Amino acid sequence: MSRLSRREIIGSGAASAAALAATQAVASPLDRDRILPVHLDKSRFAAAVAALRSIVGAEWVFADPDSTLPYRKCFTPDPRGEHIPSGAVAPASVEEVQAILKLANEYKLPLWTVSTGKNMGYGCATPASTGQMILDLKRMNNIIEVDPILGTALVEPGVTYQDLHDYLEANNLPFWLDVPTVGPIVSPLGNTLDRGVGYTAYGDHFFVQCGMEVVLADGTLVRTGMGSVPKSTTWQAFKWGYGPYLDGIFTQSNFGVVTKLGFWLMPKPPAFKPFMVRHNQMEDVGKIVDAMRPLRMSNLIPNCVLMMGAAYQLAMFHRREEIWTEPTQAPDDVIRAFANKQGLGMWNTYFALYGTEDIIAAIEPIVRQAFVASGGEVLTEREMGDNKWFHHHKNLMSGQLTLEEKGIMRWRGGGMIAFAPVAPAKGSETHGQTALAKQMLAKYNFDYSVAYAIGGRELHHIIFLLYDKGNPEEEKKADTCICELIRSFGERGWASYRTGVSTMDLVAQQYGESNRQLNARLKHALDPNHILSPGKSGIA
């Protein structure tokens, strides 16, 4: 379904999100056509809700304004009310998921699937189009197995990184997790399906994924890889299985409901040493990338490297009015001056060395030489002391859990949307991206709050557009700005690797019509009634 047709469904001239919320506070969803699923009238929707309650129990179906409210909470802009769920249902088992999908096919009830719904910069639990029923898998929260010899895990969607961390601690298992920014509340299954990344040597979460269990739209249960072999003991040990590799088509898609996910855990290293490299000029960004690239390609630095911009770092623990009170984009010299007082530069690059003490001692001089040559100041825990930014990243790079980065939402009033274009890890590309982003954000008076993540050969430019969610005019401005950023970067070949619910169609268009048609053919073959997460990744 196109972005335009979704807007037509909810009506032209839609009220602002604030006005919509006020209206819904006094009106039942069954009395409001605008939030009903596209193909259902009031009586049909009421019948579907009753049938869902017979499957999971009345307490686990949410179809009134109060109980649905948590599913409508998001930090991304929605000025036209395009991403409002009609309700939610929370199954507790695979069998209940199968029964719900059977019912959804019967009623043509669209279901937007979430694991824990904490995908904060991309829309949380809100659906790609108004009227979808949230299929909330949070109650499916069993850690099925952790192999203490192979260091593999098999989990359900509702398991969080905190749950798994506590399990490893309780059982004294010598493994580290690789966690995303807000790990305690995030699902490993959900983050991996969106191809998220972390900060250790196991930072590419889909790369270390191994085996899935998927319920297809017709209720068929599929286990990928070695999981489909009777009596197999290698489901979480060998990724590929036999024949076409299927796991990838269930990431960033709406082709099935993933109910179990296997992945590898990082063995706890004998030694670990975190570093921060401080550069004090915005223009240094290209030098940092060119210094880091050969170290990542050779795996001398094995973890996903973060280059944190000063404005983003400051937003973790400070509010904007402490630094800059004008409505215009905060100037570099103002940001730099405040950052320097905190022991930070304009760019703060975090990485770690892992292994034995001897291995770290052998690699450290090579790393230091490369960054000193780039004009950077190489710092360790000895120099940084109790600096809270350094310790935050030290924790992330050793698989520890933290919610400190949630602080960035306080920077400008609780609104946040992430834009994540990718490019080759070349300094020249970085200069171009930085200049374009600063220019586009300044046009709308938003600050340049970013992090670059350097993989093996690619660069993720993670731009956080921070705005005042409580200001309808600023929300509209943020919505316009994010779309313009996506178009402007896309015109230069820098497309996003993931995106929020409001811009999925826009990003999908940048990957070409042949790609979209192939996804549409797969969708129709696997989900002919189009009940699973319509609009996910631009796939109707």
C-alpha positions, 0 to 999 in steps of 0.5 A, a space after each residue: 500500500 502506498 503512502 498516499 493510499 494510506 493517507 486517503 484511508 484515514 481521510 484528508 485533512 487529518 487532525 494532528 496527533 494531539 487532537 486525535 488523542 483527545 478525540 479517542 479519549 472519549 470515543 470507542 475504537 468501534 465508533 471510529 471508522 478512521 482507526 478500523 482496519 481497512 477491510 472491516 466495518 464496526 460489526 466485523 471488527 467487533 466479531 474479530 475482537 471477540 474471536 481473538 479473546 476466545 483464543 488468548 483470553 479477554 485480558 490479552 486483547 486490547 481494543 479500547 482507548 485506554 488499553 491501546 494507548 501504550 501501543 500508540 506511544 512513539 517518539 517519531 513524528 506522526 502529524 497526520 495520524 497515519 500510524 494508529 493501531 486499532 488494537 492489540 493481541 498478545 499470544 503466549 504460544 506458537 499454537 496461539 499465533 497459528 490460531 490468530 493467523 487463521 482468524 486473521 485470514 478469515 476476517 482479513 484482519 491486518 496484524 503488525 508484529 512486534 517483539 517488545 515494541 522498543 524500536 525507539 528511533 523507528 516507531 516503537 510498536 506503531 504500525 506502518 498504516 492506521 488500523 492494523 492490530 498489533 500482534 504483540 509477542 511479549 508473552 512468548 518470553 522463554 529462553 529455550 536453550 543456551 548451550 554452555 559448550 558451543 555458546 549458542 542461544 535459542 530464544 522467543 520474541 519476548 526475551 530481552 537482553 536483560 533476561 538473557 544477561 541475567 540467565 548467563 549470570 545466574 548460570 555462571 556461563 562465560 559468555 558476553 552478549 552483544 547489546 544495542 543501545 537500550 539493551 535491557 528492554 530490547 528483544 534480541 529477536 526483534 533487533 536481529 530481524 531489523 538487522 541491528 548492530 551492537 558494539 563487540 566483535 559480535 556486533 553484526 547481529 544477523 551475521 551471528 544469527 543461526 536458525 529460525 522458527 517461522 509461522 507463515 501466514 497460513 499457519 505453516 510452521 517452518 524451521 530454517 537451516 538445520 532445524 528442519 532436519 529430524 533429530 538435528 543437534 546442529 540447528 544453532 551451530 551451522 547457519 546454512 543448512 541445504 538449498 536456498 538460504 531462507 533466514 534473510 527473507 524474514 528480516 526487515 520483511 512481512 513474510 512470516 512471524 518469527 517465533 524462535 531465533 538462534 544466535 551465537 554468544 561471544 566467549 568472554 575474552 581473557 582480557 579487554 581494553 577500551 579506548 577513546 580517540 578524541 578529535 576536536 574539529 568537525 573536519 577531522 571526520 574523514 581522517 578518522 574513517 581513513 585511519 580506522 578502515 584498515 584496522 577494521 578490514 584486517 580485524 586488528 580492531 574486531 568490534 563495531 567502532 563508533 564515532 560519536 559526534 559531540 552534540 549526540 554525546 552531550 544530549 545523553 546527559 544534558 539538555 539543550 538549554 544548558 548549551 544553546 537557547 536559540 532556535 537555530 542549529 547549535 554552532 560547532 564552536 558552542 558545542 565544542 566549548 561545552 564538550 571540551 569541559 566534559 573531556 570530549 572532542 567534536 568526534 569521540 571514537 570508541 573501540 576495544 581490543 580483546 584477547 590475551 594481555 600479550 595480544 593486546 600489548 602487541 596490537 596497541 602500538 599499531 592502533 596508536 600510531 594510526 590514530 596519532 597520525 590522524 591527529 587524534 588523541 588516544 585515551 584509555 581508562 587511565 586518562 579518562 578516569 570516571 568520565 561517564 561517556 567513556 564508561 558508558 561505551 566501555 560497558 557497551 563494548 563489554 556486553 553490559 546493559 545500560 539505558 543511558 542513551 535514552 537521555 537524548 530524547 530530553 534534548 529537545 522535548 521527547 521527539 526522535 527519529 533515526 535516519 541511517 544512510 550507509 556508505 563505503 568506509 571512505 573519508 571522502 564519502 564521510 565529508 560529503 555526508 556530514 556536510 549534507 546532513 548539517 546543511 539539511 538539518 540547519 534548514 529546519 533549525 535542528 541540531 547535528 546529533 550523530 554517530 558513525 558506525 564503522 563496520 568492515 567496509 561500510 559506514 553507517 551514518 546514524 543521524 538522530 533528528 531530535 525535536 519537540 514532540 509536544 509542539 505540533 508545528 515542530 512535529 510537522 517540521 521534523 516529518 518534512 525534514 526526515 523525508 527531505 533528508 532521505 530524498 537528498 541522500 538517496 539522490 547521491 546513492 546513500 540509501 538507509 539500511 533501516 527506517 521508521 514506519 513513516 518513511 518505509 515506502 520512501 526508502 523502498 522506492 530508492 532500492 528500485 522497482 525490480 526489487 519492489 516487484 520481487 518483494 511483492 511477488 514473494 509477499 503474494 505467494 506467502 501471504 495472499 491475503 496480505 494480513 502480516 504487517 502491511 507496509 513493512 519495509 514498503 511491502 504491502 
